Amino acid sequence: MLQVVLLFAWTLVIVFLAFLACNFEDQESDIGSQSNPNSMVQLAPQVGQIHRFFNKAISGEPISNALYCGTAGMVTWITLSWLEPLVPDAKWKAAVVAIPMGLLASSMIHTIFATTAHCGRIAAQKRFQQPIYLDVFYGHLLPIATHGFMTTFCIICIAYFQSNIGYLAGGGVNSPMNHPFALPLLAFIWGITVGSIGSSTGDVHYGTEREFQDRPFGEGKRVIYHGRITRYADCGIRTQKDIAGFCCKFGGPCTGLTFGFIILLEDWRTLVGMKLAGFLTALPGITRAEQMYIPQGDMAAIWGIILGLIIIAAWIVINMIFVKWIRAKCGPFVGP
Amino acid sequence: MAIEPELIYIVVYVTIGGVLGSLAAHLCPVGGAPAAMGTATGIATGTIQILLGAVVTGLFTAATVSTFTNNIVLVMISGAVGATIMMQVTMFFANILYGFGCGITPTSGRVAVDPITKADQTSYKTPQTDGHGIPDVVFISGTLGGFSGGAGGALMYYTLLHYAHFTYGTAVIAALGIFVASAIIASYNIRGTIEGFQDPKFKRVHLALIPTVVISILCSLVVVIATIALRGA
């Protein structure tokens, strides 16, 4: 019997996992320099700044996270299809074994890509006398794999819960509340999203603040600064471990909040729309094919849209208030 | 051979979806790598990266909604709203990071005065940069871009689900693929960064819409061939 309160409860678990996922995604792109701030790490040797950064940059973050999460999702799903028939009364036991196996495969691939990316990129800068520091290379591979593991773990758990949410809420194995996408596809989609968000938000803390920490706080980084990254700092010659330790205090949690809020506002309002339209009470005894044609379905979509439009208007107002406040607090630009 | 109306719908709706996607790429504020260093206004990532993220979020919501309604308008707007919320939350938290993490005020580098709030932009801009952060007009432009992109993606998804009779998973992957093709053509037109509809580069949007129409028609013809072949099988 589908329990509505469990549906909402599992959604909140998914929101919490989303917060962790994007937090670790930003950390993963900090512990092995990736995406847009890595353009400065790439530029540094060309302007004479030899560095000890880990120039990972496998690809853009959405695509690389789609790779890790899609691979893990695929292996998890295949393993689940083997193991679930063995434990028909307790499907969660299959998940406890299958999810780590998927993550193992994904972590191995991640490590391979990190190796080839760093070695290839630094080797191409031989003409600028940039060496491949083997201690930097060896010392960062495990932290990179770990952060990627945590991101992928959270995303795979989200995908597992979403593809089984009706079942987890008591609605039966083939509950129509289960998301229609298979687990690998959900993992792929959320991998793209988590990479996109991490690239847009968390990279700012790394690229603008930590990478140019010897430049004045409170101004955009001028074009003449580009490539001249901070290499000597609080603990000697800086590496990615110093970067990640700094960005985990603000950039990571902010990025996690972004994805958490997005999942909350998407999944929660869809469920609230279903509840307001009476769709959830009309659901028992209906198959997935039939549920498209009941009138409560249209009303559930309409309520979800109304809530969404209210949320959109609210964010516009919130941003306007914040922009006005930060401009009043910081004031116009002063200085050379 | 009689051409069924469903096949015409596939071509028309996929083309409209592609055009909406191309328009979204021009409306979304993209600062690229310079924005990640506070050197340009906009979201600190590439055009395709942010659009992909927004559209898959919209497609996820559209797919959920498509399980309990078969109304094309509701599915389309649900996808649009989902993508818009994703863009807005991302832009807002980017502003939080710029403001608290770097001490940078949001300001535009392409206009001297915000067209919506009439706030001065030039006096807040760091010299030798092209603006930084996500000011109000850029936020509004991003909102519209998210709405347009989500609507286009959801429309393509609905068409592939109900008229091409693909399964849920195949429909979303195919819709994403066709959408990305349209968005990439738009990103060639943008050539790096764009702040939104107030940016002078936005006046060139018609140059991207024409190749987008061609690409979308070609992709929809492939879908039509697949539909006929799958139906025969």
Contacts between the chains, C-beta under 8 A, distances in Angstrom:
chain1	res1	chain2	res2	distance
A	35	B	36	7.4
A	35	B	45	7.2
A	36	B	32	6.9
A	36	B	33	4.1
A	36	B	35	7.5
A	36	B	36	3.6
A	36	B	37	7.8
A	36	B	44	5.8
A	36	B	45	6.4
A	36	B	46	8.0
A	37	B	33	7.8
A	37	B	36	5.2
A	37	B	37	7.0
A	39	B	33	4.4
A	39	B	36	7.8
A	40	B	37	6.6
A	60	B	45	7.7
A	60	B	46	6.4
A	60	B	48	7.8
A	60	B	49	5.1
A	61	B	45	7.7
A	61	B	49	7.0
A	62	B	49	5.0
A	62	B	52	5.4
A	62	B	53	6.0
A	176	B	67	6.9
A	179	B	63	7.4
A	179	B	64	6.6
A	180	B	63	6.0
A	180	B	64	8.0
A	180	B	66	7.9
A	180	B	67	5.6
A	180	B	168	4.0
A	180	B	169	7.8
A	181	B	60	7.9
A	181	B	63	6.4
A	181	B	168	6.0
A	181	B	169	5.7
A	181	B	172	6.9
A	182	B	169	5.9
A	185	B	169	5.0
A	185	B	172	7.0
A	185	B	173	7.3
A	186	B	60	8.0
A	189	B	56	4.7
A	189	B	59	7.3
A	189	B	60	5.9
A	189	B	172	7.6
A	192	B	52	5.4
A	192	B	53	6.0
A	192	B	56	5.1
A	193	B	53	4.8
A	193	B	56	5.7
A	193	B	57	5.6
A	193	B	86	7.3
A	195	B	49	7.4
A	195	B	53	7.3
A	196	B	45	6.9
A	196	B	49	5.4
A	196	B	50	5.8
A	196	B	52	6.0
A	196	B	53	2.5
A	196	B	54	7.5
A	196	B	90	7.7
A	197	B	53	6.2
A	197	B	86	7.9
A	197	B	90	5.6
A	199	B	44	7.2
A	199	B	45	4.1
A	199	B	46	7.9
A	199	B	49	5.4
A	199	B	50	7.7
A	200	B	43	4.7
A	200	B	44	5.7
A	200	B	45	4.6
A	200	B	49	7.6
A	200	B	50	5.8
A	200	B	53	7.7
A	200	B	90	5.0
A	200	B	91	8.0
A	200	B	94	5.9
A	201	B	44	7.6
A	201	B	90	6.1
A	201	B	93	4.9
A	201	B	94	5.0
A	201	B	97	5.8
A	202	B	97	7.5
A	203	B	36	4.6
A	203	B	44	5.3
A	203	B	45	7.2
A	204	B	35	7.7
A	204	B	36	6.0
A	204	B	38	7.3
A	204	B	44	5.2
A	204	B	94	6.1
A	204	B	97	4.5
A	204	B	98	6.0
A	204	B	101	6.7
A	204	B	102	6.8
A	205	B	97	5.4
A	205	B	101	4.6
A	205	B	102	7.3
A	206	B	36	7.8
A	207	B	33	8.0
A	207	B	36	3.7
A	207	B	37	4.8
A	207	B	38	7.7
A	207	B	44	7.0
A	208	B	36	6.8
A	208	B	37	5.4
A	208	B	38	4.1
A	208	B	98	7.3
A	208	B	101	7.5
A	208	B	102	4.5
A	208	B	104	7.1
A	209	B	101	5.4
A	209	B	102	4.8
A	211	B	37	7.3
A	212	B	37	7.1
A	217	B	102	7.1
A	217	B	103	4.8
A	218	B	102	7.6
A	218	B	103	3.5
A	218	B	104	6.9
A	219	B	38	7.6
A	219	B	103	7.6
A	219	B	104	6.8
A	219	B	126	4.3
A	220	B	37	7.7
A	220	B	38	3.7
A	220	B	39	5.8
A	220	B	104	5.6
A	220	B	125	7.7
A	220	B	126	3.9
A	220	B	129	4.1
A	220	B	131	7.6
A	220	B	132	3.9
A	221	B	37	4.4
A	221	B	38	4.9
A	221	B	39	5.6
A	221	B	129	7.3
A	222	B	39	7.2
A	222	B	126	6.6
A	222	B	127	6.9
A	222	B	128	3.9
A	222	B	129	5.9
A	223	B	39	6.1
A	223	B	128	5.3
A	223	B	129	7.1
A	224	B	128	6.4
A	225	B	37	7.8
A	226	B	37	6.8
A	226	B	39	7.4
A	250	B	97	7.5
A	250	B	100	7.2
A	250	B	101	5.3
A	251	B	97	6.5
A	251	B	101	6.4
A	254	B	93	5.6
A	254	B	96	5.9
A	254	B	97	5.5
A	254	B	101	7.4
A	255	B	93	7.3
A	257	B	93	6.4
A	258	B	89	5.6
A	258	B	90	5.8
A	258	B	93	4.3
A	261	B	89	5.0
A	261	B	93	7.9
A	262	B	57	6.6
A	262	B	85	6.5
A	262	B	86	5.2
A	262	B	89	5.0
A	262	B	90	7.6
A	265	B	85	5.1
A	265	B	89	7.1
A	266	B	57	6.6
A	266	B	60	7.1
A	266	B	61	5.6
A	266	B	82	5.7
A	266	B	85	6.6
A	266	B	86	7.8
A	270	B	61	6.7
A	270	B	64	5.7
A	270	B	65	7.3
A	274	B	68	7.6
A	279	B	68	6.4
A	288	B	67	6.4
A	291	B	67	6.6
A	291	B	68	5.2
A	292	B	66	7.7
A	292	B	67	6.7
A	292	B	68	6.1
A	292	B	69	6.4
A	292	B	70	5.0
A	293	B	70	7.2
A	294	B	68	7.7
A	296	B	68	8.0
A	297	B	68	3.6
A	297	B	69	4.6
A	298	B	69	5.0
A	298	B	71	5.9
A	298	B	74	6.4
A	300	B	68	5.9
A	300	B	69	7.4
A	301	B	65	5.0
A	301	B	68	7.0
A	301	B	69	4.6
A	301	B	71	7.1
A	301	B	74	4.1
A	301	B	75	7.5
A	301	B	78	5.9
A	302	B	74	6.7
A	304	B	61	8.0
A	304	B	65	6.8
A	304	B	78	6.2
A	304	B	81	7.7
A	305	B	74	7.0
A	305	B	77	5.3
A	305	B	78	6.0
A	305	B	81	5.8
A	308	B	78	7.5
A	308	B	81	3.4
A	308	B	82	7.2
A	308	B	84	7.6
A	308	B	85	6.4
A	309	B	81	6.6
A	311	B	85	5.9
A	312	B	81	6.8
A	312	B	84	5.4
A	312	B	85	6.5
A	312	B	88	6.5
A	312	B	143	6.6
A	315	B	85	7.4
A	315	B	88	4.1
A	315	B	89	6.9
A	315	B	92	6.2
A	315	B	143	7.9
A	316	B	88	7.4
A	316	B	139	6.8
A	316	B	140	6.8
A	316	B	143	6.5
A	318	B	92	6.6
A	319	B	88	7.5
A	319	B	91	7.0
A	319	B	92	5.2
A	319	B	95	6.6
A	319	B	134	7.4
A	319	B	136	7.0
A	319	B	139	4.9
A	320	B	117	7.1
A	320	B	136	5.5
A	320	B	139	7.8
A	322	B	92	7.2
A	322	B	95	6.1
A	322	B	96	7.5
A	322	B	99	7.3
A	323	B	95	6.8
A	323	B	105	8.0
A	323	B	106	5.1
A	323	B	133	7.9
A	323	B	134	7.9
A	323	B	135	5.9
A	323	B	136	5.7
A	323	B	139	7.8
A	324	B	119	7.9
A	326	B	95	7.5
A	326	B	99	4.4
A	326	B	105	5.5
A	326	B	106	7.0
A	327	B	105	5.1
A	327	B	106	7.6
A	327	B	119	7.3
A	327	B	124	6.4
A	330	B	99	7.8
A	330	B	103	6.6
A	330	B	105	4.9
A	332	B	120	7.8
A	332	B	123	4.0
A	332	B	124	5.3
A	333	B	123	6.6
A	333	B	124	5.8
A	333	B	125	6.4
A	333	B	126	5.8
A	333	B	127	7.5
A	336	B	127	7.4
